[in-house]
């Protein structure tokens, strides 16, 4: 080689240049810990919750201490550990409270504590934010209600627990519950079709002679709603339904024409043959006019 000359670098082909650029733009594969951290980060979402504490008459309660726990994932070398963050908040002048500035996958709220009152919720209430088919959607205008009952406040008294058994298509079946409450009315109807094997058309209409009803969910607060009442409800199933309904379990709050509130729990099992309808009905009444259903 001549003195003063340098060795020429080999020229790269266009294919090699593209490969080099592609490799430079590729991300390094994540380690196991990085994958776990990424998974946990996706599962921990911001937690916001709006609630309101009321008494047995629906009035907001201030200075109630509400406990809560936020469940969140924590990344470890050998997997994910569920960690629980605990805290308390105080209700404001109208009973409202807010839980925020937390992150996790779920939230449990309760118990509530205030001198002279007891928490009417039998258990803490859980709300999912991630990993559930129905994540909780916080709404400041529609806070979740929590009820506390003043010590000594009157609750509901059992009016009756009756076993039901009646035939189809006999019109209105009246179930008496005394002068203060009147009759519970059930209208069972079955349509008989040719070639029925298993499913059939049936309906049950539910009403009260001297009161209006409102359906309550499984997690209802133990207080009768102030509004939403109507004269009757109707349930049933048809032979062609994708999911044929073979029974009914429903809970109602009711308000009588005299301004009394109560609760009714109805169970109905339509028989597949022509023997009729079986079930039970349990009714409680607050005779003071309070909306307390506890």
C-alpha positions, 0 to 999 in steps of 0.5 A: 500500500502506498504511504499516505493512503488509507484503506477504502471502506467496503460499500454496503448494498442497498439491502444492507442499508435498509436492514441496518436502518430497520434494526436501528428503529426496532425496540429491544424486547421487553424483559419479564419485569417490564412486561409485568409492569406494562400489564399492571399499568394497564390494569391500574386506572384513575379512580373517581367516585361520587357518593352521598350519605342520607338518613332514613328519611332521605336527608343528607348527613354531614360529617360522616366518616366513610372508609374505603379501600382501593385495590391495585396491582403491584409488579414483582419479579415473580408476578403481580401482587394485589395491594390495598390502599385504605383511607377515609373521607368526610361527607359534606354539608349535604352528605356528599363525598368524593374519592379521587386521586387514586389509581387501581382496578376496584374500589370498596366503600364502607363502613360509614360511621357517625355518632347516634347512627348505624350503617344500614348497609349490611356489607361494604359495596364494591365497584369495579373500574377495570377487568369487569364487563360493567365498569363503574361510571362516576356521575357527580349529578347521580351519586351512589347513595349510602343510608344511615339510620338514626338509633331508635328509628322505626323500621319495617314490620313483617306484615306477612310471608305467604306461599303462592299456588294458583292456576293459570288464566284465572284472572286477577288473584288477590292476596290480602294483607290487611286494612293498612295495606290492601291486596297484592294482585297477580294476574298469571297468564299462559298461552297454550300452543300446539306441539309445546315441549319445553318452553311456552308463552307466559306472563305475570302482571304484578300490582297492588290495589291501594299502592304503587310500586317501584322495582329495586335492584339487588344492591338497593339502598334500604330506603324507599325511593322518593319517585319512580312509582307506577301502578303495575309491572309485567314479566314473562317469556315467549317460546321463541325467546333466545333465553327463555325465562323460567321464573321471577325474583323481584323486590319492590318498594311500595307507597300506599295511598295513605303515604306509608312505605314498605317492601315486597319480595316476590318469587314466581316459578311458572310450572311447565305443565298445566298445574299453575304457578308456585312461589312466595310473597313477603311483605314489610310495612313501615307504619310511621310514614318513614321511607326507612326499609331497614 
